[in-house]
Amino acid sequence: MSALRAVGVTKVFTVGTVSDPAGKTIIVTDGAATAQVLRVRVFPSAKAVRSWVAKNPPAPAALVRRFLPHAGAYAGTYLPRRIVCNVLVASGILPYLTTNHPTAAERRKLDQVLAKIAATQARVVQYLHRRCAS
């Protein structure tokens, strides 16, 4: 939780426990907008993380767009999953445009938002690396 506080998170919702095979899931519910899409899972061991990741790939973009019919061509993407010790730092569905033909300005703005979200994920991962090393 302290890794999330370091990037501006003020409230989280927690599901499960660390000993569950699916791990303890921490979902951001309030705080910095760039952190609200992050999903953190804490597992009992690094081996459990890798096993869970192998069995649970992210949903393909085509499947996501099937359930979000109003979404444009850029919908259904996720941040790459990052594993640190026994923690998985991933994301929910990233922000997207609702048109298949966005303007250059709309694409630039979306790229800026996605870059900020990826930077937030990188800061959480960096914080966890420091905590794991000590």
C-alpha positions in Angstrom: 0.0 0.0 0.0 2.9 2.4 0.7 4.0 2.1 -2.9 0.6 3.3 -4.0 0.6 6.1 -1.5 3.9 7.3 -3.0 2.2 7.9 -6.3 -0.8 9.8 -4.9 -3.3 7.1 -4.0 -5.6 7.9 -1.1 -8.2 5.0 -1.1 -8.1 1.4 -2.2 -10.5 -1.5 -2.3 -9.0 -4.9 -1.4 -10.3 -8.3 -2.5 -9.0 -11.7 -1.1 -6.0 -12.5 1.0 -2.3 -13.0 0.2 -2.7 -16.8 0.8 -5.4 -17.1 -1.9 -4.2 -18.7 -5.1 -5.4 -15.6 -7.0 -3.6 -13.3 -4.5 -4.8 -10.3 -2.7 -6.0 -7.7 -5.3 -5.7 -4.0 -4.5 -7.8 -1.7 -6.6 -7.3 2.0 -6.5 -10.6 3.9 -5.8 -9.4 7.5 -5.1 -6.3 9.6 -5.5 -4.2 10.6 -8.5 -6.0 10.0 -11.8 -2.9 8.4 -13.3 -2.9 5.8 -10.6 -6.6 4.9 -10.6 -6.2 2.4 -13.5 -3.5 0.4 -11.7 -4.2 -3.1 -10.3 -1.8 -4.6 -7.7 -1.9 -8.3 -6.7 0.1 -9.6 -3.8 0.8 -13.4 -3.8 2.4 -15.7 -1.2 5.5 -16.2 -3.4 7.1 -15.2 -6.6 6.4 -18.7 -8.0 2.7 -18.2 -7.3 2.8 -14.9 -9.3 4.4 -16.5 -12.3 2.0 -19.5 -12.2 -1.0 -17.2 -12.0 0.2 -15.0 -14.9 0.8 -18.1 -17.1 -2.8 -19.3 -16.4 -4.5 -15.9 -16.7 -3.4 -13.9 -19.8 -5.0 -10.5 -20.3 -8.2 -10.5 -22.4 -7.6 -9.9 -26.1 -8.5 -6.4 -27.3 -11.1 -7.9 -29.7 -12.9 -9.5 -26.8 -12.9 -6.3 -24.8 -14.2 -4.3 -27.8 -17.0 -6.8 -28.1 -18.2 -5.8 -24.6 -17.6 -2.1 -25.2 -19.4 -1.6 -28.5 -19.1 2.2 -28.2 -15.3 2.0 -28.0 -13.1 3.1 -30.9 -10.2 1.3 -32.5 -7.8 2.1 -29.6 -9.9 0.3 -26.9 -9.0 -2.8 -25.0 -5.4 -2.2 -24.2 -3.6 -2.8 -20.9 -0.2 -1.9 -19.4 2.3 -4.6 -19.6 2.3 -6.8 -16.4 5.3 -6.2 -14.2 6.4 -8.6 -11.5 8.4 -7.5 -8.5 9.2 -10.2 -5.9 5.7 -11.5 -5.0 3.7 -8.6 -6.4 2.1 -8.2 -9.8 1.6 -4.6 -11.0 -0.8 -4.4 -13.9 -3.8 -2.3 -15.0 -7.4 -2.3 -15.8 -8.5 -1.3 -19.3 -6.7 1.8 -20.2 -8.5 5.0 -21.3 -9.6 4.9 -24.9 -11.2 7.1 -27.6 -14.8 6.5 -28.6 -14.1 7.0 -32.3 -12.4 4.9 -35.0 -11.1 8.1 -36.7 -9.6 10.3 -34.0 -8.0 13.6 -34.8 -4.2 14.1 -34.4 -4.9 16.2 -31.3 -7.1 13.5 -29.8 -4.4 10.9 -30.4 -1.7 13.1 -28.9 -3.8 13.8 -25.8 -4.5 10.0 -25.3 -0.7 9.3 -25.8 0.1 11.8 -23.1 -2.4 10.3 -20.7 -1.1 6.8 -21.4 2.5 7.9 -20.9 1.6 9.4 -17.5 -0.1 6.2 -16.5 2.9 4.1 -17.6 5.2 6.4 -15.7 3.1 5.9 -12.5 3.3 2.2 -12.9 7.1 2.5 -13.3 7.3 4.5 -10.1 5.3 1.9 -8.2 7.5 -0.9 -9.6 10.7 1.1 -8.7 9.4 1.6 -5.1 8.6 -2.1 -4.8 12.1 -3.0 -6.1 13.7 -0.8 -3.3 11.4 -2.4 -0.7 12.1 -5.9 -1.9 15.9 -5.4 -1.9 16.0 -4.3 1.7 
